[in-house]
Amino acid sequence: MKTAAVKTSRLKTAIDTNKSPLSSRQRYKPHRFNPSIAEIYGIPAALIFQYIWFRSVKMAEGKWVTLSLEDIYKQYPYLGKKQVWLALQKLVNSHRKTPALVCRKPADEGYGYRYAPISRDAGNKFISFDTHIAAQHGIVPAIIHANIAYWVRDNWREKAERLYEYLDPAKFDYDDLQLQYFAFDHTRKAAAHYVSVKKWAKLNPYISERTTKRGFASLLAAGLLKILHTRSRIPLWIVQEKLLRSYMRERLNGSDLENERAKRKKCGPKRVRFFHQPIQGQPETSPL
């Protein structure tokens, strides 16, 4: 109970809000890590390595940075202090299967240690997730949710784009916003993702299948994911409706669809590029 109370207190401090971690008014706060490092050292170690690498290479131009355990601990409201300490030991101590990734030496002023990554290369593939979900439900559910949500949005966008290409602009008075709205609205059922838990775990080997099952179960219990099944019993995952509405508004270039429609301008016979905004929070894993 004491640990839960401490994490709750840290969550309020880190996020600076008492609202639900999924409130649409909260700013999306992603943390990210290299899945190759996570597969060998664990997700906490991969997260901390990314933080040390960023502080040293990006902010200090490759110089040593002074950090205490408390400094690092404050960055992760969803991790316990023991988890942070154990992750640091994996990064700084060399073993047969896990060579050290970070150098450490006592700080000159006697406060914490000085750290520097051994390599300036942090990789080019990263997994991101929402810290609000991680703080309330755990890291693994947050990773799963970010991944499923990305593919749900991407599948929807792809179907909408195909329909958009076949629409006759003249029937919409050459109103491109109306064209996009119609394409989204009539492909709503495509906002889903087919994948089994076993296959998801296989594609993300840094998380065990058993832990993956618990992560999906946690998201289902919290209502962050819904599950249907195809005739061949393949799971069909759906995210919250408000998340889809938010995504649709982003794609239509406005936080309020009605206001955008009121201010719309005719684009003429030539269409503008469809859905030119990039998808936010893309997890860089292989397509399922």
Secondary structure as UniProt FT lines:
FT   HELIX           2..15
FT   TURN            21..22
FT   TURN            24..25
FT   STRAND          30..33
FT   HELIX           35..41
FT   HELIX           43..53
FT   HELIX           54..59
FT   TURN            61..62
FT   STRAND          65..67
FT   HELIX           69..73
FT   TURN            74..75
FT   TURN            77..78
FT   HELIX           81..92
FT   STRAND          102..106
FT   TURN            108..109
FT   STRAND          113..117
FT   STRAND          127..130
FT   HELIX           131..137
FT   HELIX           139..166
FT   HELIX           169..172
FT   TURN            173..174
FT   HELIX           176..185
FT   TURN            186..187
FT   HELIX           188..190
FT   STRAND          193..194
FT   HELIX           197..203
FT   TURN            205..206
FT   HELIX           209..222
FT   STRAND          225..229
FT   TURN            231..232
FT   STRAND          235..239
FT   HELIX           241..251
FT   TURN            252..253
FT   HELIX           257..262
FT   TURN            274..275
FT   TURN            280..281
//
